[in-house]
Amino acid sequence: MYDDFTYKICEFEKEQRLDEIKTTLEAWSEKPGTYTLMGDRGARFSPDSWSFPTVYFATDGKTLEVVTKDCDLADVEDYLCSLARVLGCKIFTEYIEYS
């Protein structure tokens, strides 16, 4: 099932630093992508595969937005679980915990 909702707001279990996220994601061989710093707006990680969502990390170190439009929900859930594992931090949505 494809999602028609554009953004999902999520939170990390504990604060993450953008420079540490960058280092971790640039070494993530399982699901590679491009990490881009966006100044006061935080950072963006765009996976190389169109099957997975783009993720925006806020400068507060706690909030992330997941672009789910036109992504299969099963792929989004798989991706968020993988992201939580690689970053070593649970990710929460309003109803679900990814770890």
C-alpha positions in Angstrom: 0.0 0.0 0.0 1.4 3.4 -1.0 1.1 6.3 1.4 -0.5 9.6 0.2 0.6 11.5 3.3 3.6 13.7 2.6 5.5 14.0 5.9 5.5 11.9 9.1 7.0 13.6 12.1 9.1 11.3 14.3 11.3 11.7 17.4 14.5 10.1 18.5 14.5 8.4 21.9 17.6 10.5 22.8 19.2 13.5 21.2 21.3 13.0 18.2 24.0 15.3 16.8 24.0 16.1 13.1 27.7 15.5 12.7 27.4 12.0 14.3 24.4 11.2 12.1 26.4 12.3 9.1 29.3 10.1 9.9 27.1 7.1 10.6 24.9 7.5 7.5 27.9 8.1 5.1 29.2 4.7 6.2 25.9 2.9 5.9 26.5 0.4 3.2 23.2 -1.5 3.6 21.1 1.5 2.5 23.5 4.2 1.0 22.4 7.7 0.2 23.4 11.4 0.2 23.6 13.4 3.4 23.3 17.1 2.9 23.7 19.8 5.6 21.0 22.5 5.3 22.2 25.2 7.7 19.5 26.3 10.1 17.1 23.8 8.6 19.1 20.8 9.8 20.1 18.1 7.4 18.6 15.8 4.7 19.4 12.1 3.9 18.3 11.0 0.5 18.6 7.2 0.0 20.0 6.1 -3.4 16.9 3.8 -3.8 13.6 5.4 -4.7 11.9 2.7 -2.6 13.0 4.4 0.6 11.9 7.7 2.1 14.0 10.9 2.3 14.6 11.9 5.9 15.0 15.5 7.3 16.8 15.9 10.6 16.0 19.0 12.7 18.8 20.9 14.4 17.1 20.2 17.8 18.6 16.7 17.6 15.3 15.1 18.5 12.9 15.6 15.6 13.0 14.0 12.1 10.5 14.3 9.2 10.1 11.3 6.9 8.8 12.0 3.4 6.5 9.0 2.8 4.6 10.2 -0.3 4.6 7.5 -3.0 6.5 5.1 -0.8 5.2 1.6 0.1 4.4 1.6 3.8 6.2 -1.7 4.3 9.4 -0.2 2.8 9.0 2.9 5.0 8.7 0.7 8.2 11.7 -1.5 7.1 13.7 1.7 6.5 12.9 3.3 9.8 13.8 0.1 11.7 17.1 -0.1 9.8 17.7 3.6 10.5 17.0 3.2 14.2 19.4 0.3 14.4 22.3 2.0 12.5 21.9 5.1 14.6 21.6 3.1 17.8 18.5 5.0 18.9 14.8 4.2 18.8 12.6 6.3 16.6 9.0 7.1 17.7 5.9 8.1 15.9 2.6 8.9 17.5 1.7 5.2 17.7 4.7 3.2 16.7 8.2 2.6 17.9 11.0 1.6 15.5 14.1 -0.1 16.9 
